[in-house]
Amino acid sequence: MVTRPVRPTTQIQTVVGLDPKVAAALRSRLAEVADTAVLTIVEEVPSYAGAWSGRMGGVIRNAVQLALGGFLTLATRQDAEAPKAPAIEGAYQLGRGEARSGRTVDALLAAYRVGARASWRDMADAAVEAGVDAGQLARFAELVFAYIDELSASSVAGHTDELESSGRVRQRNLERLARALLTGAPADAVNAAAERAGWEPPGALTAVVLPESQVSHAVTALDQHTLHPADDVPGLPEGYASLLVPTSGSAGARRTLLRALSGTDAVVGPSTPWLEAAASHRRALRCAALGLDGLVDSDDHLASLVLAADPDARADLRARVLAPLADLRPATADKLTDTLRSWLLNHGRRDAVAEELFVHAQTVRYRVGQLREIYGDRLEDPAFVLDATLALA
């Protein structure tokens, strides 16, 4: 396939003119700097976890070394016209390869930011050791970040081109797979969709519902095989998106997922067998409807989900439980309702009720006496106690 010419958005004009001896000292450390940069990327960008030990580790390491070598060529020039085509082409091909590997452009740019920081730290230390003065070091820094802008722009172009060709078909198949999972399609249809997409089913999937504005941040921190349906998802509120995150189903995996989503307003459904992901998504949606703030683990709100499952039925149950108080003055009815609720939830412990309601224990005794006069033996009836607890909890 013939690739289109890459036209980076940044044109480097900074001239550093490093002394050849300084450049030689820096070049002697290229392999070390490249290894440190790749290890830092693998450690700090979750999408690259484990990449160092595989074939991709060598690809990334070679790309970093090529980029650093091209940078030193620029840094030793005496004019603004030094060639940089090999490094730019290498960055372009890296972008295409990352798209084929299924990594997002957000993960790729995160790798550039982390790699640039690590490389700059090591190269700046080496340059200072070699005797570079402050003014030249400042120009050196300016060149580093302008150069990274060009390389990242080239990689984004490669990533985009790959998705627009072969990657576009795979992405469409992944989106169809996600929709099949969320709509509860038959298992044979879902398995066929996974095979077409080249997607290896995990042990479990966890649905995540979050604002669309936070998807890019979340995807960068999650497993690279996370599914993100682009079509309209049934039941999803406007402005929100759904993700299906591969997990192992263990408690440790869930803690890792929640840590990865820290700082977002995501609602995390339960971990389910991958073919049952629709159930995880339904619970995440119901939990999102509770209106809780920040990162929400649906496993922490099971009681609230049960109580909110049928709001009309709960309202009818509440009205039936409180019907004996209907003829009282509103203020009295409210006080007795609060007392009944606290008395039920505290299992009749008078001191606990008094503490919760900020009243004297004698006041609690008086109000419970009123309730006994109104409700009679029903306060000792397990069926009524269950109904009242569900209605008032």
N, C-alpha and C positions, 0 to 999 in steps of 0.2 A: 504494500500500500504506500502511495506517495503521501508524505505528510506535508501539511501546509507550512509556509514559512512562519517562524516564530518571531513575533514583534514585541519584545518586552516593553512594558510601560515606562520603565525607568532607564534613562540614558546616563551612564556613568561619566562624569566630567572631572572628578577629583583626581589629582596627581599627587602621589606620595613620593615616588622616586627613592625607594629604599636602597641603601648601600648593598651592593652584591654580597658582601660578607654577612650582613644581617639576614638577607634573603636566604643565603645558604644555610645559616643556622636555623632559620624557621623551617626550611624545606627538609632538613634532617629529622625534624620532629613530626612530619606530616602523618606518618602511620600511627604514631602515638596519639596525636590530636584526633585523628579520624576515629580510632578505637574508642576514645573517651566520649566523643560526640555520639557515636552509635549506642554505646552502653547507656548514656544519659537519656537518649530518645526512648530506648526500650524500657527504661525504668519509669520515665515520667509520662509517656503517652500510652495509655492502656491498649490502644489498637495495635501497638507494635510489640506487645508482651510476647516473649518467646521468639522474636524474629532473629535474634543474634545467633541462635544455634542452627537455624535452617538456612536454606539457599538464599532467602531474602536478606539475611544478615550480611552475606558476602556482597550482594548487589548494592545494598545501602552503603556498606563500607567503601566499596569501589567508587560509588557516586560521590561520597563525601571527600575521598582523597582527590578525585578528579576536580571537584569544585575548589578544594583548598589549593591544589596546584595551579589552577587557572587564576585564583585570587592572587597568589604570589607573583604570577606573571604580570598581572595588572599593577601590583604594588611596586614593582621594580621599574616600570616604564617611566619614560621621561616626557611623555605626551599623553593625550587623551584618546589615542586611536589604537591602542594595543588590542589585538584580536582576542576574543573570548568565545568564539563560536563552539569549540569542543565542549566547554563546560555548559553552555546554554543548551546545546543539543543533548548532552547527557542528562540535564535536568528535565528536558522535554520527554525523553524516553523513560526516565524515572516516573514521571507523572502518568504516562501510559501504563507502565507496569503496575503502579499502585491501583489504578482503576481496574485492571484485570484481576488483581488480588482481592478486590472487593472493599478496599479501604476508601473512606470518604475524602473529599478534598479538605474538609475541616481537619481530619487527622493528619493529612499531608502537611498542611500549613502549620499545625501545632508542632510537627516534627521539625520543620524548618526553624521555628522560633526557638525550640529547645536546643537544636543542634547549633544554631548560630551563637546562642549564649555560651554554650560549652566551648565551642571552637574559639570564640573571641577571648574568653578568659585565658585559655591555655596559650594562644598565640600572642596575646598582649603581654603575658608574663615572660614569654621567650623573647619578645621584642625589647622589653625593658632590660632584660638581662644582657642583651646584645648591644645596649647603649643607645637606643632610640630616644630622641629628646621629646619633650612634652608636646611641642607643636606638631612634630611628625606623627606622634602617637594619636593626636586628635584627628589628623587627616586619615590615618590608618583606620580609626574607628568609623569615620564617615564613609570610607570606601567599603568597609565590611558590610555595613547595613544597606548601602546602595546596591552592592553586588548581590546580597541576599534577596533584595527586592526583585532583581532581574531573574535570578534563578527560580524563585518561587513563582513568579509570573509565568515563566516558561513551563514549569511543572504543572501549573494549573491549566495551561493551554493543552499540554499533553493529556492530562486527566480528562479534560472536557472532550477532546477529540476522540479518545478511546471510548468514552461513554456514548458519544454520538454515533459510533460505529458498532463494534461487536458488544461493547459494554451496555449499550442501550437496550439490546434484546434481553440480556440477562437481568437488567434492572426491571424491565417490564415484567419478566417472569417472576422475579422476587415480589413485586407488588401484587401480582395475581395470587401468589402463594399466601401472602399475608391476608389478603381479602378472603381467600378460601378458609383460612384458619379462623378468622374473626366471625365469619358468617356460619360456622359450624357445618361446612360442606362434608360429604361422606368421606370416610378415611381413604378409600381407593383414589378418589379425585384429589385429595390433599397430597397423598404420596406421589401421585403422578406429577402434580405441580412442583413438588420439591425436587423431583428428578429432572424436570425440564429446566429448573432454575440452577441446577448444580449445587443445591443447598443440602448439607448434611444435617439431618434431624438431630437435635440434642436430646438429652435425657428429659428435660423439662423446659417449659417456657413460662415467663412471667410477664404479664401485661403491665404497661406503664402508660398512664394518661397524664399529659402535661401541656402547658401553653405552647403554641407553635413557636413563639419567640425563643423558647429554651431548648428546642430540639437539637440545634447544632451543637450546643455545649454538651448536652447529654450524650449524643451519639459519639462524640469524640472520646468520652470516658467509658463507653460501654463496649461489650464484645463486638468485634467487627462483623459478626454474622447476625446482628440485631436486624429484625425486619421492621420496615417503616412504610405502612400502606399509604400511598399518595391519594388514592380515591376517597370519596366520601365514605366515612365509616358509620354504620347505623348506630344511632344513639349518642354519637360524640358531639358535645356542645361546640358551637361556633367558636373559632379561635383556639381550639385545642387539637392535639395530635395524639396518635396512639403508637406505641412501640411494643414489639414482642422480643423480649430479651432472653437468649439462651442461658439456662442455669442448670445446676445439677440437682436442685431440689433440697440441698442440705441447708442447715441453719447457717453455716459459715458462708455459703454462697450468697445467701440472702443478706447477711451483714455486709458483704463485699459490694453487692448491688446498691444497697442503701448508702454506703459511703461514696460510691461513684456518683450518686445523684444528689449528694449534699449541695446545698446552695440553690436547689431548684424547688419549684412548687409541684413536683410530680406526686401522683397518687399511684402506689405500687400494689397491684393485685397479688393474689396468692400464686405460688409456684404450682403448676399443674403439668401432668404428662403433655407432651407437645401437641398431640392431636386434640387435647381438650382446652386449648388456649382460649377459646371463646368464653369458657366459664371464668377464667382469670380476668378477662376483659370486662365481662358483665359486672363482676364484683368491683373492679377498679372504678367503673362508671358510677355504680351505686354509692361508693365511698366518696367519689368526687362531688356527688350531689349533696353530701352532708355539709359542704361549705367550709371545711377545715382549712387552716392556713399552713403554708410551708410544706415541707416534705412529709407525706402521709403514708404510713405503712398500714394497709387495710387490715392486717392481722391484729393490730392494736385496737380495732374499733368494731369487733364482731358483734358485741351486744347492741351498739348503736345501729348497725346495719340490720339486725333482726328487728329492732323496734321500729325502724323506718321502712321496713319492707312493704307495709300496706298502711300508709298514713290515714286513709279513710276509716279502715277497720279500727285503728288505734284510737282515732277520735271518737268513734261510736262507743268503744270500750270505756274510754275515759268518761264520756257522758253518762253511761250506765252506772259506773262505779260511784260517780259524784251526784247522782240523781237525788239521794236523800238529803243533800245539802242545798238543794235548789231553792227552798222556801226561806232560807236564812238571809240576813242582810249580807250584801256582797263582801264587806270587810270581814265579817265573822266567817263566812264560807271560805274565804281565801286563807285565813289563819288556820282553820281546821283542815283544809286541804294540805297546806304545808306540813302541819303536824302529822297527819295520816301518812304522808309520803315518808317523812323522816322516821316515824315510828316503825314503818314496814322495813325500810332499808337498814335501820339500826337494830332490828329484831327486838323491839320493845325496850331497849336499854334507855332508861329515862335520862340519865346524865348525858349520854351521847346525843340524845335528841335536844336537850337543853343547850348544849354547847353548839350544836349545828345551827339552831334557830336563834341563838343569842337571847335566851329567856331563862327565867329561874326554873329549877326542877319542879317547884310547886305549880308553876304555870302549866308545865307539861302535864302534870297529874290532872289538873283541872280540865285541860282540853281533851285529854284521852278519856276522861270521864264523860265529857259531852259526846265524844265519838261513840262510846259504848252505849249511851242512851239512844243515839240516833241509829246505829247499825246493829245493836244487839249482838246476838250470837254469831253473826256473819264475820265478825273480826277474828273468830277462832276457826272459821271454815277454811280449810286449805285451798279450796277452789276459788273462794272470794279473795283470799290473800294473794294468790297467783294473779288473778285478774287485776287487782288493785296495784300490785307491784309493776306489772307490765304497762298499765295505763299511766302510772305516775312517775315511773323511773326516768 
